[in-house]
Amino acid sequence: MSYWDTSALAKLYVEEADSLAFETHAAKTPNITVSETGRLELRAVLRRREAEGSLSSGSTETMHAAFCALITLGPFKEEPITPELEAEYYSILESCLSQCPPIFLRTNDGLHLAAAKRANESEVVSTDKGLRKAALFLGFTVFPAP
C-alpha cells in the first residue's frame, strides 16, 4: 500500500519535530515497501547522525539490525534492485526529463520511485521535495499530503 523512502524511514529511528506523524502513519499502514537502496541509505543516515552526536555511539548497528529484522520478519517488504527495476528507473527518468519544464531527479530518488512502481504501491511517503514532485507527476499520492 505504501512505499517509504529514506527521508521518511529515518524519522522512525531519529527523533525529529515531525517524527510522531510518520510513526503514526506507519502504525496505520499494514504493509510498507522499501527498496534495497533505502536499506543502504538508512545505514548511512544513521551512521552520519551517530558521527554528528545526535545518536549514541554504537546506535547505528543496533538500529540498522532492527530495521533489517523488520524486512526479514515483516511488516516491511524490500524491493530488490533487479534488471526490471533498472528498466523502470530508466523509463521514469526519461518520462520526468521529457517534461517541459523537466522534472529533475537524483539517481536514488529515481530508484525509489522505480521500486514503488515495481511493487505496485499507490502512495509514496517522503519529505524529499524533488522525489515528491516526481511521485505526484507519476500518479502516486504522497504523505504528508501537499
N, CA and C atoms as a LAMMPS dump frame, in Angstrom:
ITEM: TIMESTEP
0
ITEM: NUMBER OF ATOMS
438
ITEM: BOX BOUNDS ff ff ff
-5.0000000000000000e+02 5.0000000000000000e+02
-5.0000000000000000e+02 5.0000000000000000e+02
-5.0000000000000000e+02 5.0000000000000000e+02
ITEM: ATOMS id mol type element x y z
1 1 1 N 0.803 -1.199 0
2 1 2 C 0 0 0
3 1 3 C 0.848 1.266 0
4 2 1 N 2.034 1.207 0.625
5 2 2 C 2.79 2.421 0.842
6 2 3 C 4.281 2.16 0.655
7 3 1 N 4.929 3.044 -0.082
8 3 2 C 6.372 2.968 -0.282
9 3 3 C 7.022 4.095 0.522
10 4 1 N 8.047 3.744 1.296
11 4 2 C 8.746 4.727 2.119
12 4 3 C 10.165 4.91 1.616
13 5 1 N 10.548 6.17 1.36
14 5 2 C 11.936 6.439 1.011
15 5 3 C 12.73 6.67 2.292
16 6 1 N 14.003 6.897 2.157
17 6 2 C 14.885 7.002 3.311
18 6 3 C 14.585 8.212 4.179
19 7 1 N 14.165 9.319 3.577
20 7 2 C 13.863 10.503 4.378
21 7 3 C 12.739 10.22 5.367
22 8 1 N 11.803 9.376 4.985
23 8 2 C 10.699 9.003 5.876
24 8 3 C 11.12 7.922 6.865
25 9 1 N 11.856 6.924 6.382
26 9 2 C 12.318 5.842 7.269
27 9 3 C 13.153 6.378 8.416
28 10 1 N 14.008 7.343 8.12
29 10 2 C 14.892 7.891 9.154
30 10 3 C 14.102 8.486 10.307
31 11 1 N 12.923 9.018 10.033
32 11 2 C 12.099 9.619 11.073
33 11 3 C 11.58 8.589 12.071
34 12 1 N 11.626 7.321 11.704
35 12 2 C 11.224 6.262 12.623
36 12 3 C 12.352 5.913 13.598
37 13 1 N 13.568 6.349 13.293
38 13 2 C 14.74 5.992 14.097
39 13 3 C 15.432 7.189 14.736
40 14 1 N 15.301 8.35 14.121
41 14 2 C 15.938 9.559 14.621
42 14 3 C 14.833 10.552 14.944
43 15 1 N 14.751 10.965 16.195
44 15 2 C 13.663 11.865 16.589
45 15 3 C 13.849 13.238 15.973
46 16 1 N 12.824 13.639 15.235
47 16 2 C 12.77 14.952 14.614
48 16 3 C 11.409 15.55 14.953
49 17 1 N 11.212 16.821 14.645
50 17 2 C 9.976 17.516 15.011
51 17 3 C 8.73 16.81 14.492
52 18 1 N 8.81 16.22 13.306
53 18 2 C 7.639 15.58 12.706
54 18 3 C 7.663 14.05 12.772
55 19 1 N 8.546 13.486 13.572
56 19 2 C 8.653 12.023 13.663
57 19 3 C 7.347 11.359 14.085
58 20 1 N 6.635 11.962 15.019
59 20 2 C 5.398 11.36 15.516
60 20 3 C 4.383 11.151 14.395
61 21 1 N 4.27 12.094 13.479
62 21 2 C 3.337 11.951 12.354
63 21 3 C 3.699 10.74 11.5
64 22 1 N 4.98 10.51 11.302
65 22 2 C 5.437 9.376 10.499
66 22 3 C 5.262 8.062 11.259
67 23 1 N 5.522 8.084 12.552
68 23 2 C 5.301 6.889 13.376
69 23 3 C 3.829 6.5 13.365
70 24 1 N 2.948 7.489 13.485
71 24 2 C 1.504 7.241 13.458
72 24 3 C 1.085 6.69 12.105
73 25 1 N 1.612 7.27 11.045
74 25 2 C 1.275 6.799 9.694
75 25 3 C 1.766 5.367 9.488
76 26 1 N 2.962 5.073 9.962
77 26 2 C 3.5 3.708 9.827
78 26 3 C 2.635 2.718 10.588
79 27 1 N 2.164 3.1 11.768
80 27 2 C 1.33 2.201 12.579
81 27 3 C 0.003 1.893 11.895
82 28 1 N -0.466 2.819 11.045
83 28 2 C -1.739 2.636 10.336
84 28 3 C -1.56 1.91 9.001
85 29 1 N -0.318 1.676 8.606
86 29 2 C -0.029 1.09 7.296
87 29 3 C 0.397 -0.36 7.485
88 30 1 N -0.46 -1.303 7.066
89 30 2 C -0.143 -2.714 7.323
90 30 3 C 1.061 -3.242 6.551
91 31 1 N 1.28 -2.752 5.346
92 31 2 C 2.396 -3.23 4.532
93 31 3 C 3.174 -2.033 4.014
94 32 1 N 4.436 -1.99 4.365
95 32 2 C 5.296 -0.898 3.93
96 32 3 C 6.385 -1.489 3.043
97 33 1 N 6.531 -0.899 1.872
98 33 2 C 7.584 -1.329 0.955
99 33 3 C 8.73 -0.341 1.026
100 34 1 N 9.924 -0.882 1.041
101 34 2 C 11.154 -0.091 0.977
102 34 3 C 11.985 -0.701 -0.14
103 35 1 N 13.061 -0.04 -0.474
104 35 2 C 13.926 -0.608 -1.509
105 35 3 C 15.266 -0.999 -0.916
106 36 1 N 15.956 -1.793 -1.664
107 36 2 C 17.325 -2.136 -1.3
108 36 3 C 18.14 -0.847 -1.154
109 37 1 N 17.888 0.109 -2.024
110 37 2 C 18.545 1.41 -1.951
111 37 3 C 18.256 2.075 -0.611
112 38 1 N 16.99 2.037 -0.182
113 38 2 C 16.605 2.643 1.085
114 38 3 C 17.287 2.001 2.277
115 39 1 N 17.409 0.687 2.229
116 39 2 C 18.079 -0.028 3.326
117 39 3 C 19.53 0.43 3.446
118 40 1 N 20.197 0.564 2.303
119 40 2 C 21.592 1.005 2.302
120 40 3 C 21.717 2.472 2.715
121 41 1 N 20.827 3.302 2.197
122 41 2 C 20.85 4.724 2.558
123 41 3 C 20.571 4.926 4.046
124 42 1 N 19.649 4.15 4.615
125 42 2 C 19.325 4.302 6.029
126 42 3 C 20.558 4.073 6.888
127 43 1 N 21.349 3.094 6.526
128 43 2 C 22.587 2.838 7.27
129 43 3 C 23.466 4.085 7.267
130 44 1 N 23.601 4.727 6.115
131 44 2 C 24.427 5.93 6.004
132 44 3 C 23.85 7.078 6.827
133 45 1 N 22.538 7.248 6.802
134 45 2 C 21.896 8.313 7.577
135 45 3 C 22.13 8.094 9.072
136 46 1 N 21.909 6.879 9.527
137 46 2 C 22.098 6.579 10.946
138 46 3 C 23.551 6.799 11.36
139 47 1 N 24.465 6.347 10.547
140 47 2 C 25.887 6.492 10.896
141 47 3 C 26.302 7.957 10.913
142 48 1 N 25.767 8.737 9.962
143 48 2 C 26.059 10.173 9.945
144 48 3 C 25.545 10.833 11.223
145 49 1 N 24.322 10.474 11.625
146 49 2 C 23.754 11.049 12.857
147 49 3 C 24.566 10.628 14.082
148 50 1 N 25.064 9.419 14.069
149 50 2 C 25.92 8.962 15.171
150 50 3 C 27.212 9.788 15.197
151 51 1 N 27.804 10.017 14.031
152 51 2 C 29.043 10.798 13.95
153 51 3 C 28.819 12.245 14.382
154 52 1 N 27.626 12.782 14.092
155 52 2 C 27.291 14.15 14.494
156 52 3 C 26.999 14.256 15.99
157 53 1 N 26.709 13.117 16.614
158 53 2 C 26.435 13.121 18.045
159 53 3 C 24.971 13.101 18.417
160 54 1 N 24.07 13.053 17.417
161 54 2 C 22.638 13.017 17.745
162 54 3 C 22.153 11.598 18.036
163 55 1 N 22.986 10.608 17.767
164 55 2 C 22.727 9.226 18.174
165 55 3 C 23.924 8.754 19
166 56 1 N 23.652 7.932 19.977
167 56 2 C 24.735 7.45 20.835
168 56 3 C 25.659 6.494 20.073
169 57 1 N 26.854 6.378 20.548
170 57 2 C 27.858 5.519 19.934
171 57 3 C 27.355 4.076 19.874
172 58 1 N 27.46 3.476 18.72
173 58 2 C 27.009 2.098 18.526
174 58 3 C 25.556 1.963 18.118
175 59 1 N 24.81 3.071 18.093
176 59 2 C 23.385 3.023 17.751
177 59 3 C 23.122 2.566 16.321
178 60 1 N 24.015 2.94 15.417
179 60 2 C 23.809 2.594 14.01
180 60 3 C 23.623 1.092 13.848
181 61 1 N 24.526 0.341 14.408
182 61 2 C 24.482 -1.117 14.246
183 61 3 C 23.181 -1.695 14.811
184 62 1 N 22.811 -1.257 16
185 62 2 C 21.597 -1.759 16.658
186 62 3 C 20.348 -1.39 15.879
187 63 1 N 20.235 -0.12 15.49
188 63 2 C 19.041 0.356 14.771
189 63 3 C 18.937 -0.271 13.385
190 64 1 N 20.067 -0.351 12.694
191 64 2 C 20.015 -0.923 11.347
192 64 3 C 19.677 -2.409 11.404
193 65 1 N 20.202 -3.113 12.374
194 65 2 C 19.863 -4.534 12.537
195 65 3 C 18.372 -4.695 12.836
196 66 1 N 17.816 -3.806 13.651
197 66 2 C 16.38 -3.856 13.956
198 66 3 C 15.561 -3.608 12.692
199 67 1 N 15.999 -2.644 11.866
200 67 2 C 15.306 -2.368 10.613
201 67 3 C 15.372 -3.576 9.675
202 68 1 N 16.541 -4.176 9.553
203 68 2 C 16.695 -5.356 8.691
204 68 3 C 15.819 -6.509 9.178
205 69 1 N 15.65 -6.627 10.492
206 69 2 C 14.765 -7.661 11.037
207 69 3 C 13.321 -7.408 10.63
208 70 1 N 12.918 -6.148 10.556
209 70 2 C 11.555 -5.83 10.107
210 70 3 C 11.343 -6.248 8.655
211 71 1 N 12.397 -6.186 7.861
212 71 2 C 12.302 -6.639 6.472
213 71 3 C 12.204 -8.167 6.446
214 72 1 N 13.021 -8.821 7.229
215 72 2 C 13.041 -10.281 7.252
216 72 3 C 11.735 -10.853 7.806
217 73 1 N 11.233 -10.27 8.881
218 73 2 C 10.065 -10.805 9.577
219 73 3 C 8.759 -10.106 9.215
220 74 1 N 8.807 -8.979 8.54
221 74 2 C 7.637 -8.156 8.268
222 74 3 C 7.524 -7.125 9.358
223 75 1 N 6.811 -6.055 9.207
224 75 2 C 5.846 -5.729 8.166
225 75 3 C 6.454 -5.048 6.939
226 76 1 N 7.77 -4.826 6.937
227 76 2 C 8.402 -4.182 5.795
228 76 3 C 8.747 -5.215 4.731
229 77 1 N 8.588 -4.796 3.477
230 77 2 C 8.956 -5.644 2.342
231 77 3 C 9.992 -4.88 1.535
232 78 1 N 11.068 -5.56 1.166
233 78 2 C 12.125 -4.896 0.404
234 78 3 C 12.02 -5.242 -1.075
235 79 1 N 12.05 -4.201 -1.885
236 79 2 C 12.058 -4.351 -3.343
237 79 3 C 13.524 -4.335 -3.784
238 80 1 N 14.023 -5.459 -4.316
239 80 2 C 15.444 -5.523 -4.673
240 80 3 C 15.745 -4.792 -5.986
241 81 1 N 17.004 -4.445 -6.14
242 81 2 C 17.449 -3.868 -7.405
243 81 3 C 17.653 -5.02 -8.378
244 82 1 N 16.844 -5.04 -9.414
245 82 2 C 16.865 -6.098 -10.421
246 82 3 C 16.958 -5.452 -11.808
247 83 1 N 17.169 -6.235 -12.839
248 83 2 C 17.137 -5.662 -14.192
249 83 3 C 15.788 -5.003 -14.511
250 84 1 N 14.704 -5.556 -13.979
251 84 2 C 13.374 -4.971 -14.214
252 84 3 C 13.248 -3.621 -13.517
253 85 1 N 13.789 -3.518 -12.306
254 85 2 C 13.752 -2.244 -11.599
255 85 3 C 14.616 -1.225 -12.337
256 86 1 N 15.748 -1.665 -12.839
257 86 2 C 16.618 -0.773 -13.598
258 86 3 C 15.898 -0.246 -14.842
259 87 1 N 15.175 -1.105 -15.537
260 87 2 C 14.414 -0.679 -16.716
261 87 3 C 13.328 0.327 -16.322
262 88 1 N 12.67 0.09 -15.202
263 88 2 C 11.651 1.025 -14.699
264 88 3 C 12.292 2.377 -14.364
265 89 1 N 13.458 2.328 -13.766
266 89 2 C 14.206 3.546 -13.44
267 89 3 C 14.474 4.359 -14.704
268 90 1 N 14.957 3.712 -15.749
269 90 2 C 15.246 4.423 -16.996
270 90 3 C 13.975 5.034 -17.582
271 91 1 N 12.877 4.308 -17.502
272 91 2 C 11.597 4.802 -18.005
273 91 3 C 11.137 6.038 -17.224
274 92 1 N 11.246 5.98 -15.909
275 92 2 C 10.861 7.115 -15.068
276 92 3 C 11.755 8.31 -15.351
277 93 1 N 13.039 8.076 -15.445
278 93 2 C 13.98 9.147 -15.726
279 93 3 C 13.636 9.838 -17.045
280 94 1 N 13.386 9.045 -18.068
281 94 2 C 13.043 9.592 -19.381
282 94 3 C 11.736 10.378 -19.327
283 95 1 N 10.756 9.817 -18.669
284 95 2 C 9.453 10.468 -18.562
285 95 3 C 9.56 11.806 -17.836
286 96 1 N 10.279 11.837 -16.733
287 96 2 C 10.41 13.07 -15.949
288 96 3 C 11.221 14.13 -16.691
289 97 1 N 12.301 13.708 -17.326
290 97 2 C 13.159 14.669 -18.004
291 97 3 C 12.597 15.13 -19.344
292 98 1 N 11.583 14.438 -19.857
293 98 2 C 10.951 14.827 -21.123
294 98 3 C 9.855 15.868 -20.924
295 99 1 N 9.533 16.181 -19.681
296 99 2 C 8.508 17.176 -19.41
297 99 3 C 9.044 18.572 -19.7
298 100 1 N 8.134 19.494 -19.901
299 100 2 C 8.524 20.874 -20.138
300 100 3 C 7.851 21.751 -19.081
301 101 1 N 8.542 22.241 -18.107
302 101 2 C 9.965 22.069 -17.871
303 101 3 C 10.267 20.675 -17.325
304 102 1 N 11.504 20.246 -17.444
305 102 2 C 11.864 18.9 -16.974
306 102 3 C 11.686 18.772 -15.462
307 103 1 N 11.359 17.559 -15.045
308 103 2 C 11.334 17.234 -13.624
309 103 3 C 12.651 16.535 -13.349
310 104 1 N 13.527 17.212 -12.644
311 104 2 C 14.858 16.68 -12.385
312 104 3 C 14.813 15.702 -11.213
313 105 1 N 15.511 14.592 -11.367
314 105 2 C 15.564 13.551 -10.337
315 105 3 C 17.004 13.191 -10.032
316 106 1 N 17.29 13.034 -8.756
317 106 2 C 18.579 12.462 -8.381
318 106 3 C 18.487 10.954 -8.585
319 107 1 N 19.624 10.318 -8.725
320 107 2 C 19.665 8.88 -9.009
321 107 3 C 18.867 8.073 -8
322 108 1 N 19.138 8.265 -6.708
323 108 2 C 18.451 7.456 -5.702
324 108 3 C 16.955 7.755 -5.647
325 109 1 N 16.555 8.993 -5.934
326 109 2 C 15.127 9.305 -5.973
327 109 3 C 14.447 8.516 -7.096
328 110 1 N 15.096 8.451 -8.243
329 110 2 C 14.554 7.666 -9.351
330 110 3 C 14.477 6.186 -9.005
331 111 1 N 15.492 5.676 -8.296
332 111 2 C 15.467 4.272 -7.88
333 111 3 C 14.341 4.011 -6.882
334 112 1 N 14.107 4.961 -5.972
335 112 2 C 12.997 4.817 -5.025
336 112 3 C 11.663 4.746 -5.778
337 113 1 N 11.479 5.636 -6.725
338 113 2 C 10.213 5.65 -7.475
339 113 3 C 10.064 4.403 -8.332
340 114 1 N 11.149 3.93 -8.895
341 114 2 C 11.085 2.687 -9.677
342 114 3 C 10.699 1.518 -8.775
343 115 1 N 11.235 1.482 -7.569
344 115 2 C 10.879 0.415 -6.622
345 115 3 C 9.4 0.507 -6.243
346 116 1 N 8.911 1.721 -6.037
347 116 2 C 7.491 1.904 -5.704
348 116 3 C 6.601 1.414 -6.85
349 117 1 N 6.986 1.73 -8.08
350 117 2 C 6.201 1.269 -9.241
351 117 3 C 6.268 -0.248 -9.386
352 118 1 N 7.452 -0.807 -9.238
353 118 2 C 7.604 -2.271 -9.37
354 118 3 C 6.777 -2.997 -8.309
355 119 1 N 6.626 -2.395 -7.151
356 119 2 C 5.862 -3.02 -6.065
357 119 3 C 4.372 -2.716 -6.155
358 120 1 N 3.975 -1.965 -7.181
359 120 2 C 2.567 -1.577 -7.376
360 120 3 C 1.992 -0.817 -6.192
361 121 1 N 2.809 0.044 -5.599
362 121 2 C 2.333 0.868 -4.484
363 121 3 C 1.586 2.073 -5.03
364 122 1 N 0.671 2.607 -4.24
365 122 2 C -0.093 3.773 -4.667
366 122 3 C 0.345 5.047 -3.955
367 123 1 N 1.042 4.897 -2.83
368 123 2 C 1.454 6.039 -2.032
369 123 3 C 2.967 6.033 -1.849
370 124 1 N 3.557 7.217 -1.909
371 124 2 C 4.976 7.394 -1.609
372 124 3 C 5.073 8.279 -0.373
373 125 1 N 5.782 7.794 0.623
374 125 2 C 5.993 8.54 1.861
375 125 3 C 7.412 9.082 1.826
376 126 1 N 7.511 10.407 1.829
377 126 2 C 8.808 11.052 1.672
378 126 3 C 8.713 12.508 2.093
379 127 1 N 9.845 13.061 2.509
380 127 2 C 9.915 14.503 2.754
381 127 3 C 10.771 15.19 1.694
382 128 1 N 11.313 14.426 0.769
383 128 2 C 12.182 14.968 -0.274
384 128 3 C 11.339 15.679 -1.338
385 129 1 N 11.557 16.973 -1.514
386 129 2 C 10.729 17.777 -2.423
387 129 3 C 10.786 17.287 -3.867
388 130 1 N 11.984 16.994 -4.357
389 130 2 C 12.123 16.545 -5.74
390 130 3 C 11.456 15.196 -5.975
391 131 1 N 11.648 14.283 -5.048
392 131 2 C 11.029 12.968 -5.161
393 131 3 C 9.512 13.088 -5.103
394 132 1 N 9.006 13.917 -4.196
395 132 2 C 7.557 14.113 -4.061
396 132 3 C 6.953 14.697 -5.346
397 133 1 N 7.638 15.674 -5.941
398 133 2 C 7.15 16.278 -7.184
399 133 3 C 7.06 15.227 -8.283
400 134 1 N 8.095 14.42 -8.429
401 134 2 C 8.087 13.366 -9.448
402 134 3 C 7.031 12.309 -9.124
403 135 1 N 6.867 11.975 -7.855
404 135 2 C 5.87 10.977 -7.459
405 135 3 C 4.468 11.441 -7.849
406 136 1 N 4.164 12.699 -7.58
407 136 2 C 2.846 13.228 -7.957
408 136 3 C 2.664 13.199 -9.473
409 137 1 N 3.69 13.577 -10.206
410 137 2 C 3.639 13.529 -11.668
411 137 3 C 3.357 12.108 -12.163
412 138 1 N 3.953 11.119 -11.491
413 138 2 C 3.802 9.72 -11.903
414 138 3 C 2.486 9.095 -11.429
415 139 1 N 1.681 9.846 -10.696
416 139 2 C 0.362 9.359 -10.299
417 139 3 C 0.265 8.778 -8.898
418 140 1 N 1.32 8.888 -8.131
419 140 2 C 1.268 8.435 -6.746
420 140 3 C 0.585 9.501 -5.882
421 141 1 N -0.001 9.091 -4.775
422 141 2 C -0.336 10.027 -3.725
423 141 3 C 0.903 10.141 -2.856
424 142 1 N 1.011 11.215 -2.084
425 142 2 C 2.178 11.393 -1.24
426 142 3 C 1.746 11.678 0.201
427 143 1 N 2.581 11.236 1.11
428 143 2 C 2.433 11.579 2.517
429 143 3 C 3.745 12.168 2.967
430 144 1 N 3.664 13.279 3.696
431 144 2 C 2.489 14.048 4.058
432 144 3 C 1.854 14.689 2.822
433 145 1 N 0.549 14.91 2.931
434 145 2 C -0.189 15.485 1.81
435 145 3 C 0.374 16.858 1.479
436 146 1 N 0.371 17.192 0.182
437 146 2 C 0.888 18.521 -0.23
438 146 3 C 0.029 19.653 0.311
